[in-house]
Amino acid sequence: MQLLDLRGQLDRTSQAFFRFRRLGPERTLITNAEGRWLILSDADFAAYATGAVVEGSELYRRLSDGNFLRATWDEAKARDMIAARKQFLGYGPNLHVMVVTLRCNETCVYCHASRADMDATHTDMTPEIAEKAVDLAFMSTSPSITIEFQGGEPLVRYDLVKHIIEYAKAKNETAGKTVEFTMVSNLSLMDDEKLDYLLEHKVQMCTSIDGPKDLHDKQRILPTLSAYDAASSWIEKINRAYVDRGLDPSLYHVEALVTTTKGALGRAEEIVDTYAALGCRALFLRPIDPFGFASKTAKMVEYPRADYLRFYAEATDYILELNRQGTQMIERYAAIFLTKILRGEDPNFLDLRSPAGAGISMLAYSYDGDVYTCDEGRMLAAQGDQTFRIGNVFESSYRDLVGHPTVRAMVIASNLDSQPDCVDCTYNPYCGIQTTHNHKTQGSIFGRMRESNVCAVHKGIQDYLFGKLADGEPHVLEAFERWTTVRAREHFLHDGAGSADGDP
């Protein structure tokens, strides 16, 4: 039955609030405000839409259990689930990105960070700036904070990374927060001494592997060496070190990201096999972003998002097949969405929130002390666009930063319930808007979602996931259950000895 055939027959007195999306023949997805969902056959959807569901029937029970019927609608049930999804609004910035230098020894064709040459020492953060940034991070009302070292290449300023770690740990003796340290690195400047220190201080390490050696080395150029060989050898060594320390390798391993360029399309299985061979248990199939050098090399790296979605489906299908065969891997994008869909929980991925995390869940501190709502805002500043600069560590108080008019505007712009296209979207409970991407590509932080590449990707991935859920293959459902099972990685946590009070 075509949905348009129901016009004139709709009954608006029996249904509680719902949104719907056609997934294909005999499949219509309905969701409600709190994010519960059902996939209905054409006959069942027609009965629901026209008010013809028979009380006491199996369909009636399913709809009632999901809070889709007006007669049995449970306000408290809806309220509690929405509150659980939005509990991050009461925390404050928990992610603090510290750009310790723009210098980098690799040249990536899509570099989002607008890296600087190795002799550009003027792009190094000073210890004074670093300490001020840490002081501001500890002002957050969030009981836990993550300090993420970025660049450039943060190992260029390994000395400053050490200083920040030790300064933050000393400060936490009285602040009493839960602190994590992460570092995004190409790993080529790693050595045994650095690794021992980072392991001893429980720094989680993240890198990029764009695929097989030929693809990675073509996109990430390291003078005189293979960038792939440098990264892969250290990934293996770090992962072995976790095992040697008695840590579960399914939880403790180098996190690695794929930046999907035009060159990656058509090589989905090769890329997944590369990760599996390196012992990586997770990969994040990110599309290319329009920041940094990527805006200048678009002809080389860009592609239609329909091509990306085909690549994504091929890669994730293959990952699921490897799972069925006993090789446990997850795809991060899917895991983030599925955690929202299947568990009704927020997985702490700041771009997929409503409102998004810029300014309210994260802050980015540039090498020069300028503070931005997010790392993408800092990337735009490197290209001369200061829209998302909200202060400086020597001039701004914590309240100045989180209460900045730009932060307020971004919160409004990323609230899906006030977006013309998003307010009626079936995927509203699980999605999010990237206001910096809107600004860069469409000239407005509000954007026009029906013309947005980010929206196309988010809808396409969720179409894929709900299609898999509708198919109901046991090995897929079993994998999805594992992908969304949250297991605390307590080894990476540093707990202070004092109280948890912040001073806003």
Secondary structure, DSSP 8 states (H G I E B T S, - for coil): --GGGGTTT--SSSB-S-EEEEEETTEEEEE-TT--EEEE-HHHHHHHHTT---TTSHHHHHHHHTT-BGGG--HHHHHHHHHHHTGGGGT---EEEEE-BSB-S-EETT-SS--B-TT-GGGB--HHHHHHHHHHHHHSS-SEEEEEEESS-GGGGHHHHHHHHHHHHHHHHHH--EEEEEEE---TT--HHHHHHHHHTTEEEEEE--SSHHHHHHHEEBTTB-HHHHHHHHHHHHHHHHHHTT--TTTSS-EEEEEE-GGGTT-HHHHHHHHHHTT--EEEEEE--SSGGGGTSHHHH---HHHHHHHHHHHHHHHHHHHHHT---EEHHHHHHHHHHHH------TTSSSS-SBTTTEEEE-TTSEEESSHHHHHHHHTT--TTEEEETTT--HHHHHT-HHHHHHHHHT-GGGSTTTTT-TTGGG----HHHHHHHHSSSS--GGG-HHHHHHHHHHHHHHHHHHHT-HHHHHHHHHHT-----GGG-EE-SS------
